């Protein structure tokens, strides 16, 4: 996760990997810009970033790579 200097309002600009499960599929989007509240850890995405995430996930762009993910059942 890339970090940039802390802003004067208690937030830090970062680049993160955004994860989402939708319709039984997992999506990872790397290098997403986000502002992180240093007290709570809450991530704040700009409306423009959210729109781009939606376009990417709903088929507007081709992934740069596809990975295989093992799935385990926790029972006991």
MARBA-407953 format. One record per atom (N, C-alpha, C, O, CB): atom name; residue number from 1; y, z, x. Coordinates in nm, 3 decimals, always signed. Atoms other than C-alpha are relative to their C-alpha. Glycine has a CB too. Layout:
BEGIN
pt name = CA&resi = NUM&y = Y&z = Z&x = X
...
END
This chain:
BEGIN
pt name = N&resi = 1&y = -0.116&z = +0.000&x = +0.085
pt name = CA&resi = 1&y = +0.000&z = +0.000&x = +0.000
pt name = C&resi = 1&y = +0.123&z = +0.000&x = +0.090
pt name = O&resi = 1&y = +0.141&z = +0.089&x = +0.174
pt name = CB&resi = 1&y = -0.001&z = +0.122&x = -0.097
pt name = N&resi = 2&y = -0.121&z = +0.009&x = -0.080
pt name = CA&resi = 2&y = +0.329&z = -0.109&x = +0.153
pt name = C&resi = 2&y = +0.109&z = +0.088&x = -0.061
pt name = O&resi = 2&y = +0.121&z = +0.099&x = -0.183
pt name = CB&resi = 2&y = +0.049&z = -0.148&x = +0.010
pt name = N&resi = 3&y = -0.108&z = -0.087&x = +0.047
pt name = CA&resi = 3&y = +0.623&z = +0.128&x = +0.132
pt name = C&resi = 3&y = +0.133&z = -0.045&x = +0.060
pt name = O&resi = 3&y = +0.137&z = -0.098&x = +0.171
pt name = CB&resi = 3&y = -0.028&z = +0.148&x = +0.035
pt name = N&resi = 4&y = -0.134&z = +0.024&x = -0.050
pt name = CA&resi = 4&y = +0.995&z = +0.081&x = +0.168
pt name = C&resi = 4&y = +0.078&z = +0.131&x = -0.008
pt name = O&resi = 4&y = +0.027&z = +0.227&x = -0.065
pt name = CB&resi = 4&y = +0.072&z = -0.114&x = -0.080
pt name = N&resi = 5&y = -0.074&z = -0.127&x = +0.001
pt name = CA&resi = 5&y = +1.266&z = +0.344&x = +0.212
pt name = C&resi = 5&y = +0.021&z = +0.058&x = -0.141
pt name = O&resi = 5&y = +0.022&z = -0.014&x = -0.241
pt name = CB&resi = 5&y = +0.135&z = -0.020&x = +0.065
pt name = N&resi = 6&y = -0.025&z = -0.073&x = +0.125
pt name = CA&resi = 6&y = +1.327&z = +0.605&x = -0.057
pt name = C&resi = 6&y = +0.141&z = -0.031&x = -0.047
pt name = O&resi = 6&y = +0.235&z = -0.032&x = +0.033
pt name = CB&resi = 6&y = -0.020&z = +0.154&x = +0.019
pt name = N&resi = 7&y = -0.132&z = +0.024&x = +0.057
pt name = CA&resi = 7&y = +1.614&z = +0.524&x = -0.291
pt name = C&resi = 7&y = +0.068&z = +0.133&x = -0.029
pt name = O&resi = 7&y = +0.002&z = +0.237&x = -0.028
pt name = CB&resi = 7&y = -0.010&z = -0.086&x = -0.129
pt name = N&resi = 8&y = -0.076&z = -0.123&x = +0.024
pt name = CA&resi = 8&y = +1.887&z = +0.778&x = -0.369
pt name = C&resi = 8&y = -0.032&z = +0.067&x = -0.132
pt name = O&resi = 8&y = +0.015&z = +0.178&x = -0.157
pt name = CB&resi = 8&y = +0.144&z = -0.030&x = +0.006
pt name = N&resi = 9&y = +0.028&z = -0.057&x = +0.133
pt name = CA&resi = 9&y = +1.749&z = +0.837&x = -0.720
pt name = C&resi = 9&y = -0.139&z = +0.064&x = -0.010
pt name = O&resi = 9&y = -0.187&z = +0.087&x = -0.121
pt name = CB&resi = 9&y = +0.014&z = -0.108&x = -0.105
pt name = N&resi = 10&y = +0.129&z = -0.067&x = +0.002
pt name = CA&resi = 10&y = +1.416&z = +0.996&x = -0.619
pt name = C&resi = 10&y = -0.118&z = -0.094&x = -0.020
pt name = O&resi = 10&y = -0.229&z = -0.049&x = -0.048
pt name = CB&resi = 10&y = -0.001&z = +0.101&x = -0.108
pt name = N&resi = 11&y = +0.107&z = +0.099&x = +0.012
pt name = CA&resi = 11&y = +1.214&z = +0.673&x = -0.636
pt name = C&resi = 11&y = -0.022&z = -0.068&x = +0.133
pt name = O&resi = 11&y = +0.067&z = -0.074&x = +0.218
pt name = CB&resi = 11&y = +0.034&z = -0.103&x = -0.109
pt name = N&resi = 12&y = +0.032&z = +0.076&x = -0.119
pt name = CA&resi = 12&y = +1.039&z = +0.477&x = -0.367
pt name = C&resi = 12&y = -0.052&z = -0.136&x = -0.042
pt name = O&resi = 12&y = -0.137&z = -0.146&x = -0.131
pt name = CB&resi = 12&y = -0.104&z = +0.075&x = +0.088
pt name = N&resi = 13&y = +0.047&z = +0.136&x = +0.026
pt name = CA&resi = 13&y = +0.990&z = +0.101&x = -0.373
pt name = C&resi = 13&y = -0.130&z = -0.019&x = +0.076
pt name = O&resi = 13&y = -0.138&z = +0.009&x = +0.196
pt name = CB&resi = 13&y = +0.107&z = -0.107&x = +0.042
pt name = N&resi = 14&y = +0.131&z = +0.022&x = -0.062
pt name = CA&resi = 14&y = +0.626&z = +0.010&x = -0.304
pt name = C&resi = 14&y = -0.059&z = -0.131&x = -0.047
pt name = O&resi = 14&y = -0.009&z = -0.194&x = -0.141
pt name = CB&resi = 14&y = -0.095&z = +0.117&x = -0.031
pt name = N&resi = 15&y = +0.084&z = +0.113&x = +0.042
pt name = CA&resi = 15&y = +0.378&z = -0.275&x = -0.327
pt name = C&resi = 15&y = -0.139&z = +0.058&x = -0.018
pt name = O&resi = 15&y = -0.194&z = +0.120&x = +0.074
pt name = CB&resi = 15&y = +0.002&z = -0.120&x = +0.107
pt name = N&resi = 16&y = +0.128&z = -0.061&x = +0.033
pt name = CA&resi = 16&y = +0.052&z = -0.176&x = -0.495
pt name = C&resi = 16&y = -0.099&z = -0.105&x = -0.051
pt name = O&resi = 16&y = -0.062&z = -0.220&x = -0.076
pt name = CB&resi = 16&y = +0.018&z = +0.110&x = -0.105
pt name = N&resi = 17&y = +0.100&z = +0.083&x = +0.066
pt name = CA&resi = 17&y = -0.272&z = -0.324&x = -0.627
pt name = C&resi = 17&y = -0.010&z = +0.049&x = -0.144
pt name = O&resi = 17&y = -0.047&z = +0.164&x = -0.169
pt name = CB&resi = 17&y = -0.139&z = +0.007&x = +0.074
pt name = N&resi = 18&y = +0.003&z = -0.029&x = +0.143
pt name = CA&resi = 18&y = -0.252&z = -0.333&x = -1.008
pt name = C&resi = 18&y = -0.141&z = -0.029&x = -0.051
pt name = O&resi = 18&y = -0.196&z = -0.136&x = -0.024
pt name = CB&resi = 18&y = +0.109&z = -0.084&x = -0.079
pt name = N&resi = 19&y = +0.134&z = +0.020&x = +0.055
pt name = CA&resi = 19&y = -0.586&z = -0.289&x = -1.188
pt name = C&resi = 19&y = +0.004&z = +0.009&x = -0.152
pt name = O&resi = 19&y = +0.081&z = +0.085&x = -0.210
pt name = CB&resi = 19&y = -0.098&z = +0.104&x = +0.057
pt name = N&resi = 20&y = +0.005&z = +0.003&x = +0.146
pt name = CA&resi = 20&y = -0.672&z = -0.363&x = -1.549
pt name = C&resi = 20&y = -0.140&z = -0.038&x = -0.045
pt name = O&resi = 20&y = -0.202&z = -0.126&x = +0.014
pt name = CB&resi = 20&y = +0.104&z = -0.100&x = -0.057
pt name = N&resi = 21&y = +0.123&z = +0.041&x = +0.066
pt name = CA&resi = 21&y = -0.986&z = -0.375&x = -1.764
pt name = C&resi = 21&y = +0.038&z = -0.055&x = -0.136
pt name = O&resi = 21&y = +0.108&z = +0.010&x = -0.213
pt name = CB&resi = 21&y = -0.103&z = +0.118&x = -0.012
pt name = N&resi = 22&y = -0.031&z = +0.062&x = +0.129
pt name = CA&resi = 22&y = -0.965&z = -0.612&x = -2.058
pt name = C&resi = 22&y = -0.120&z = -0.086&x = -0.042
pt name = O&resi = 22&y = -0.167&z = -0.172&x = +0.033
pt name = CB&resi = 22&y = +0.131&z = -0.087&x = +0.009
pt name = N&resi = 23&y = +0.113&z = +0.076&x = +0.054
pt name = CA&resi = 23&y = -1.247&z = -0.750&x = -2.274
pt name = C&resi = 23&y = -0.121&z = +0.003&x = +0.093
pt name = O&resi = 23&y = -0.189&z = -0.099&x = +0.111
pt name = CB&resi = 23&y = +0.041&z = -0.144&x = -0.025
pt name = N&resi = 24&y = +0.116&z = -0.016&x = -0.084
pt name = CA&resi = 24&y = -1.512&z = -0.614&x = -2.038
pt name = C&resi = 24&y = +0.012&z = -0.060&x = +0.139
pt name = O&resi = 24&y = -0.087&z = -0.064&x = +0.213
pt name = CB&resi = 24&y = -0.115&z = -0.060&x = -0.067
pt name = N&resi = 25&y = -0.023&z = +0.057&x = -0.133
pt name = CA&resi = 25&y = -1.360&z = -0.776&x = -1.729
pt name = C&resi = 25&y = +0.106&z = +0.082&x = +0.072
pt name = O&resi = 25&y = +0.198&z = +0.135&x = +0.010
pt name = CB&resi = 25&y = +0.041&z = -0.149&x = -0.009
pt name = N&resi = 26&y = -0.098&z = -0.070&x = -0.081
pt name = CA&resi = 26&y = -1.170&z = -0.615&x = -1.445
pt name = C&resi = 26&y = +0.086&z = -0.100&x = +0.074
pt name = O&resi = 26&y = +0.038&z = -0.203&x = +0.122
pt name = CB&resi = 26&y = -0.070&z = +0.095&x = +0.100
pt name = N&resi = 27&y = -0.096&z = +0.085&x = -0.070
pt name = CA&resi = 27&y = -0.860&z = -0.770&x = -1.292
pt name = C&resi = 27&y = +0.071&z = +0.083&x = +0.105
pt name = O&resi = 27&y = +0.109&z = +0.198&x = +0.080
pt name = CB&resi = 27&y = +0.101&z = -0.063&x = -0.099
pt name = N&resi = 28&y = -0.077&z = -0.061&x = -0.109
pt name = CA&resi = 28&y = -0.693&z = -0.683&x = -0.961
pt name = C&resi = 28&y = +0.110&z = -0.096&x = +0.039
pt name = O&resi = 28&y = +0.085&z = -0.215&x = +0.062
pt name = CB&resi = 28&y = -0.091&z = +0.034&x = +0.122
pt name = N&resi = 29&y = -0.111&z = +0.082&x = -0.046
pt name = CA&resi = 29&y = -0.351&z = -0.811&x = -0.869
pt name = C&resi = 29&y = +0.064&z = +0.075&x = +0.115
pt name = O&resi = 29&y = +0.116&z = +0.186&x = +0.098
pt name = CB&resi = 29&y = +0.104&z = -0.030&x = -0.116
pt name = N&resi = 30&y = -0.048&z = -0.064&x = -0.121
pt name = CA&resi = 30&y = -0.243&z = -0.732&x = -0.516
pt name = C&resi = 30&y = +0.149&z = -0.026&x = +0.022
pt name = O&resi = 30&y = +0.204&z = -0.125&x = -0.025
pt name = CB&resi = 30&y = -0.079&z = -0.048&x = +0.121
pt name = N&resi = 31&y = -0.137&z = +0.017&x = -0.047
pt name = CA&resi = 31&y = +0.105&z = -0.682&x = -0.373
pt name = C&resi = 31&y = +0.103&z = -0.001&x = -0.113
pt name = O&resi = 31&y = +0.201&z = -0.076&x = -0.108
pt name = CB&resi = 31&y = +0.011&z = -0.127&x = +0.080
pt name = N&resi = 32&y = -0.090&z = -0.006&x = +0.116
pt name = CA&resi = 32&y = +0.277&z = -0.594&x = -0.703
pt name = C&resi = 32&y = +0.113&z = +0.099&x = +0.029
pt name = O&resi = 32&y = +0.087&z = +0.213&x = +0.068
pt name = CB&resi = 32&y = -0.077&z = +0.042&x = -0.129
pt name = N&resi = 33&y = -0.112&z = -0.092&x = -0.025
pt name = CA&resi = 33&y = +0.629&z = -0.445&x = -0.668
pt name = C&resi = 33&y = +0.009&z = +0.106&x = -0.110
pt name = O&resi = 33&y = -0.006&z = +0.076&x = -0.229
pt name = CB&resi = 33&y = +0.132&z = -0.078&x = +0.008
pt name = N&resi = 34&y = -0.009&z = -0.111&x = +0.095
pt name = CA&resi = 34&y = +0.673&z = -0.104&x = -0.831
pt name = C&resi = 34&y = +0.095&z = +0.105&x = +0.057
pt name = O&resi = 34&y = +0.109&z = +0.117&x = +0.179
pt name = CB&resi = 34&y = -0.141&z = +0.061&x = -0.029
pt name = N&resi = 35&y = -0.081&z = -0.116&x = -0.040
pt name = CA&resi = 35&y = +0.913&z = +0.193&x = -0.821
pt name = C&resi = 35&y = -0.080&z = +0.123&x = -0.036
pt name = O&resi = 35&y = -0.125&z = +0.137&x = -0.150
pt name = CB&resi = 35&y = +0.142&z = +0.000&x = -0.070
pt name = N&resi = 36&y = +0.081&z = -0.120&x = +0.022
pt name = CA&resi = 36&y = +0.733&z = +0.526&x = -0.783
pt name = C&resi = 36&y = +0.088&z = +0.123&x = +0.002
pt name = O&resi = 36&y = +0.163&z = +0.145&x = +0.098
pt name = CB&resi = 36&y = -0.112&z = +0.011&x = +0.107
pt name = N&resi = 37&y = -0.072&z = -0.127&x = +0.007
pt name = CA&resi = 37&y = +0.884&z = +0.857&x = -0.894
pt name = C&resi = 37&y = -0.066&z = +0.095&x = +0.099
pt name = O&resi = 37&y = -0.185&z = +0.124&x = +0.087
pt name = CB&resi = 37&y = -0.001&z = +0.058&x = -0.146
pt name = N&resi = 38&y = +0.056&z = -0.084&x = -0.105
pt name = CA&resi = 38&y = +0.837&z = +1.085&x = -0.594
pt name = C&resi = 38&y = -0.042&z = +0.139&x = -0.048
pt name = O&resi = 38&y = -0.123&z = +0.205&x = +0.017
pt name = CB&resi = 38&y = +0.100&z = +0.015&x = +0.110
pt name = N&resi = 39&y = +0.041&z = -0.131&x = +0.053
pt name = CA&resi = 39&y = +0.808&z = +1.400&x = -0.807
pt name = C&resi = 39&y = -0.125&z = -0.008&x = -0.086
pt name = O&resi = 39&y = -0.212&z = +0.079&x = -0.078
pt name = CB&resi = 39&y = +0.113&z = +0.060&x = -0.081
pt name = N&resi = 40&y = +0.111&z = +0.008&x = +0.095
pt name = CA&resi = 40&y = +0.562&z = +1.280&x = -1.071
pt name = C&resi = 40&y = -0.107&z = -0.101&x = +0.038
pt name = O&resi = 40&y = -0.219&z = -0.094&x = -0.012
pt name = CB&resi = 40&y = +0.054&z = -0.033&x = -0.135
pt name = N&resi = 41&y = +0.094&z = +0.106&x = -0.035
pt name = CA&resi = 41&y = +0.394&z = +0.977&x = -0.911
pt name = C&resi = 41&y = -0.003&z = -0.113&x = -0.101
pt name = O&resi = 41&y = -0.078&z = -0.209&x = -0.084
pt name = CB&resi = 41&y = -0.137&z = +0.057&x = +0.015
pt name = N&resi = 42&y = -0.003&z = +0.104&x = +0.103
pt name = CA&resi = 42&y = +0.475&z = +0.772&x = -1.221
pt name = C&resi = 42&y = +0.046&z = -0.132&x = +0.060
pt name = O&resi = 42&y = +0.141&z = -0.136&x = +0.138
pt name = CB&resi = 42&y = +0.092&z = +0.042&x = -0.117
pt name = N&resi = 43&y = -0.034&z = +0.133&x = -0.047
pt name = CA&resi = 43&y = +0.486&z = +0.398&x = -1.152
pt name = C&resi = 43&y = +0.082&z = -0.072&x = -0.106
pt name = O&resi = 43&y = +0.042&z = -0.077&x = -0.222
pt name = CB&resi = 43&y = -0.126&z = -0.079&x = +0.036
pt name = N&resi = 44&y = -0.088&z = +0.072&x = +0.092
pt name = CA&resi = 44&y = +0.769&z = +0.198&x = -1.311
pt name = C&resi = 44&y = +0.006&z = -0.147&x = +0.041
pt name = O&resi = 44&y = +0.050&z = -0.180&x = +0.151
pt name = CB&resi = 44&y = +0.142&z = +0.063&x = -0.002
pt name = N&resi = 45&y = +0.000&z = +0.144&x = -0.024
pt name = CA&resi = 45&y = +0.730&z = -0.180&x = -1.337
pt name = C&resi = 45&y = +0.117&z = -0.063&x = -0.075
pt name = O&resi = 45&y = +0.146&z = -0.024&x = -0.188
pt name = CB&resi = 45&y = -0.135&z = -0.064&x = -0.045
pt name = N&resi = 46&y = -0.112&z = +0.067&x = +0.066
pt name = CA&resi = 46&y = +1.024&z = -0.405&x = -1.416
pt name = C&resi = 46&y = -0.055&z = -0.090&x = -0.111
pt name = O&resi = 46&y = -0.171&z = -0.132&x = -0.104
pt name = CB&resi = 46&y = +0.084&z = -0.082&x = +0.102
pt name = N&resi = 47&y = +0.046&z = +0.090&x = +0.106
pt name = CA&resi = 47&y = +1.004&z = -0.615&x = -1.736
pt name = C&resi = 47&y = -0.043&z = -0.137&x = +0.055
pt name = O&resi = 47&y = -0.139&z = -0.196&x = +0.005
pt name = CB&resi = 47&y = +0.111&z = -0.018&x = -0.103
pt name = N&resi = 48&y = +0.035&z = +0.129&x = -0.061
pt name = CA&resi = 48&y = +0.995&z = -0.929&x = -1.521
pt name = C&resi = 48&y = -0.139&z = +0.006&x = +0.065
pt name = O&resi = 48&y = -0.218&z = -0.088&x = +0.053
pt name = CB&resi = 48&y = +0.107&z = -0.041&x = +0.106
pt name = N&resi = 49&y = +0.131&z = -0.017&x = -0.062
pt name = CA&resi = 49&y = +0.696&z = -0.795&x = -1.326
pt name = C&resi = 49&y = -0.109&z = +0.007&x = -0.105
pt name = O&resi = 49&y = -0.215&z = -0.053&x = -0.088
pt name = CB&resi = 49&y = -0.002&z = +0.127&x = +0.087
pt name = N&resi = 50&y = +0.099&z = -0.012&x = +0.108
pt name = CA&resi = 50&y = +0.511&z = -0.703&x = -1.648
pt name = C&resi = 50&y = -0.028&z = -0.136&x = -0.062
pt name = O&resi = 50&y = -0.143&z = -0.168&x = -0.090
pt name = CB&resi = 50&y = +0.049&z = +0.099&x = -0.107
pt name = N&resi = 51&y = +0.018&z = +0.134&x = +0.056
pt name = CA&resi = 51&y = +0.567&z = -1.053&x = -1.787
pt name = C&resi = 51&y = -0.086&z = -0.085&x = +0.091
pt name = O&resi = 51&y = -0.175&z = -0.156&x = +0.044
pt name = CB&resi = 51&y = +0.136&z = -0.068&x = -0.023
pt name = N&resi = 52&y = +0.078&z = +0.078&x = -0.096
pt name = CA&resi = 52&y = +0.428&z = -1.210&x = -1.471
pt name = C&resi = 52&y = -0.145&z = +0.048&x = +0.003
pt name = O&resi = 52&y = -0.237&z = -0.034&x = +0.008
pt name = CB&resi = 52&y = +0.062&z = +0.010&x = +0.142
pt name = N&resi = 53&y = +0.136&z = -0.054&x = +0.005
pt name = CA&resi = 53&y = +0.124&z = -0.976&x = -1.477
pt name = C&resi = 53&y = -0.075&z = -0.055&x = -0.122
pt name = O&resi = 53&y = -0.191&z = -0.096&x = -0.110
pt name = CB&resi = 53&y = +0.003&z = +0.154&x = -0.004
pt name = N&resi = 54&y = +0.063&z = +0.050&x = +0.123
pt name = CA&resi = 54&y = +0.050&z = -1.081&x = -1.836
pt name = C&resi = 54&y = -0.035&z = -0.148&x = +0.013
pt name = O&resi = 54&y = -0.144&z = -0.189&x = -0.027
pt name = CB&resi = 54&y = +0.093&z = +0.022&x = -0.120
pt name = N&resi = 55&y = +0.028&z = +0.144&x = -0.019
pt name = CA&resi = 55&y = +0.078&z = -1.452&x = -1.749
pt name = C&resi = 55&y = -0.119&z = -0.021&x = +0.093
pt name = O&resi = 55&y = -0.204&z = -0.105&x = +0.067
pt name = CB&resi = 55&y = +0.125&z = -0.071&x = +0.055
pt name = N&resi = 56&y = +0.109&z = +0.015&x = -0.096
pt name = CA&resi = 56&y = -0.154&z = -1.412&x = -1.452
pt name = C&resi = 56&y = -0.135&z = +0.034&x = -0.063
pt name = O&resi = 56&y = -0.231&z = -0.041&x = -0.047
pt name = CB&resi = 56&y = +0.024&z = +0.089&x = +0.123
pt name = N&resi = 57&y = +0.126&z = -0.047&x = +0.057
pt name = CA&resi = 57&y = -0.422&z = -1.221&x = -1.643
pt name = C&resi = 57&y = -0.046&z = -0.086&x = -0.117
pt name = O&resi = 57&y = -0.166&z = -0.106&x = -0.135
pt name = CB&resi = 57&y = +0.014&z = +0.144&x = -0.044
pt name = N&resi = 58&y = +0.037&z = +0.077&x = +0.119
pt name = CA&resi = 58&y = -0.413&z = -1.434&x = -1.956
pt name = C&resi = 58&y = -0.023&z = -0.148&x = +0.029
pt name = O&resi = 58&y = -0.024&z = -0.230&x = -0.062
pt name = CB&resi = 58&y = +0.107&z = +0.013&x = -0.106
pt name = N&resi = 59&y = +0.044&z = +0.135&x = -0.033
pt name = CA&resi = 59&y = -0.499&z = -1.750&x = -1.767
pt name = C&resi = 59&y = +0.107&z = -0.092&x = +0.054
pt name = O&resi = 59&y = +0.082&z = -0.211&x = +0.070
pt name = CB&resi = 59&y = -0.057&z = -0.060&x = -0.119
pt name = N&resi = 60&y = -0.106&z = +0.087&x = -0.048
pt name = CA&resi = 60&y = -0.168&z = -1.878&x = -1.636
pt name = C&resi = 60&y = -0.012&z = -0.038&x = +0.147
pt name = O&resi = 60&y = +0.055&z = -0.131&x = +0.191
pt name = CB&resi = 60&y = +0.130&z = +0.066&x = -0.022
pt name = N&resi = 61&y = +0.013&z = +0.028&x = -0.143
pt name = CA&resi = 61&y = -0.277&z = -1.874&x = -1.271
pt name = C&resi = 61&y = -0.146&z = +0.015&x = +0.042
pt name = O&resi = 61&y = -0.223&z = +0.088&x = -0.021
pt name = CB&resi = 61&y = +0.090&z = +0.094&x = +0.082
pt name = N&resi = 62&y = +0.134&z = -0.011&x = -0.057
pt name = CA&resi = 62&y = -0.594&z = -1.917&x = -1.067
pt name = C&resi = 62&y = -0.002&z = +0.115&x = +0.100
pt name = O&resi = 62&y = +0.094&z = +0.133&x = +0.174
pt name = CB&resi = 62&y = -0.042&z = -0.133&x = +0.068
pt name = N&resi = 63&y = +0.009&z = -0.109&x = -0.098
pt name = CA&resi = 63&y = -0.713&z = -1.615&x = -0.867
pt name = C&resi = 63&y = -0.014&z = -0.055&x = +0.142
pt name = O&resi = 63&y = -0.065&z = -0.166&x = +0.161
pt name = CB&resi = 63&y = -0.120&z = +0.093&x = -0.032
pt name = N&resi = 64&y = +0.013&z = +0.041&x = -0.139
pt name = CA&resi = 64&y = -0.694&z = -1.634&x = -0.487
pt name = C&resi = 64&y = -0.142&z = +0.022&x = +0.051
pt name = O&resi = 64&y = -0.185&z = -0.045&x = +0.145
pt name = CB&resi = 64&y = +0.100&z = +0.078&x = +0.088
pt name = N&resi = 65&y = +0.141&z = -0.021&x = -0.031
pt name = CA&resi = 65&y = -1.050&z = -1.499&x = -0.468
pt name = C&resi = 65&y = -0.063&z = +0.078&x = -0.115
pt name = O&resi = 65&y = +0.007&z = +0.137&x = -0.197
pt name = CB&resi = 65&y = -0.016&z = +0.076&x = +0.136
pt name = N&resi = 66&y = +0.076&z = -0.074&x = +0.101
pt name = CA&resi = 66&y = -1.321&z = -1.347&x = -0.688
pt name = C&resi = 66&y = -0.095&z = +0.091&x = +0.077
pt name = O&resi = 66&y = -0.160&z = +0.048&x = +0.172
pt name = CB&resi = 66&y = -0.078&z = -0.097&x = -0.099
pt name = N&resi = 67&y = +0.087&z = -0.095&x = -0.067
pt name = CA&resi = 67&y = -1.511&z = -1.034&x = -0.587
pt name = C&resi = 67&y = -0.107&z = +0.049&x = -0.097
pt name = O&resi = 67&y = -0.087&z = +0.051&x = -0.218
pt name = CB&resi = 67&y = +0.082&z = +0.119&x = +0.056
pt name = N&resi = 68&y = +0.108&z = -0.057&x = +0.079
pt name = CA&resi = 68&y = -1.839&z = -0.888&x = -0.707
pt name = C&resi = 68&y = +0.015&z = +0.153&x = +0.003
pt name = O&resi = 68&y = +0.042&z = +0.211&x = +0.108
pt name = CB&resi = 68&y = -0.141&z = -0.044&x = +0.055
pt name = N&resi = 69&y = -0.017&z = -0.145&x = +0.009
pt name = CA&resi = 69&y = -1.823&z = -0.525&x = -0.829
pt name = C&resi = 69&y = -0.126&z = +0.066&x = -0.053
pt name = O&resi = 69&y = -0.170&z = +0.034&x = -0.164
pt name = CB&resi = 69&y = +0.120&z = +0.035&x = -0.089
pt name = N&resi = 70&y = +0.117&z = -0.073&x = +0.052
pt name = CA&resi = 70&y = -2.126&z = -0.295&x = -0.859
pt name = C&resi = 70&y = +0.042&z = +0.095&x = -0.112
pt name = O&resi = 70&y = +0.151&z = +0.153&x = -0.109
pt name = CB&resi = 70&y = -0.070&z = +0.079&x = +0.114
pt name = N&resi = 71&y = -0.026&z = -0.091&x = +0.113
pt name = CA&resi = 71&y = -2.145&z = -0.094&x = -1.181
pt name = C&resi = 71&y = -0.116&z = +0.100&x = -0.008
pt name = O&resi = 71&y = -0.233&z = +0.061&x = -0.005
pt name = CB&resi = 71&y = +0.017&z = -0.079&x = -0.136
pt name = N&resi = 72&y = +0.099&z = -0.107&x = +0.010
pt name = CA&resi = 72&y = -2.325&z = +0.241&x = -1.209
pt name = C&resi = 72&y = +0.020&z = +0.073&x = -0.132
pt name = O&resi = 72&y = +0.130&z = +0.078&x = -0.186
pt name = CB&resi = 72&y = +0.011&z = +0.098&x = +0.120
pt name = N&resi = 73&y = -0.006&z = -0.082&x = +0.121
pt name = CA&resi = 73&y = -2.408&z = +0.452&x = -1.515
pt name = C&resi = 73&y = -0.013&z = +0.145&x = +0.042
pt name = O&resi = 73&y = -0.114&z = +0.183&x = +0.102
pt name = CB&resi = 73&y = -0.113&z = -0.039&x = -0.104
pt name = N&resi = 74&y = +0.006&z = -0.142&x = -0.031
pt name = CA&resi = 74&y = -2.328&z = +0.822&x = -1.471
pt name = C&resi = 74&y = -0.057&z = +0.072&x = -0.120
pt name = O&resi = 74&y = +0.007&z = +0.079&x = -0.225
pt name = CB&resi = 74&y = +0.139&z = +0.056&x = +0.039
pt name = N&resi = 75&y = +0.061&z = -0.075&x = +0.110
pt name = CA&resi = 75&y = -2.565&z = +1.023&x = -1.686
pt name = C&resi = 75&y = -0.071&z = +0.122&x = +0.057
pt name = O&resi = 75&y = -0.109&z = +0.125&x = +0.174
pt name = CB&resi = 75&y = -0.099&z = -0.089&x = -0.082
pt name = N&resi = 76&y = +0.070&z = -0.116&x = -0.052
pt name = CA&resi = 76&y = -2.723&z = +1.356&x = -1.659
pt name = C&resi = 76&y = +0.027&z = +0.119&x = -0.072
pt name = O&resi = 76&y = -0.026&z = +0.225&x = -0.038
pt name = CB&resi = 76&y = +0.030&z = +0.022&x = +0.136
END
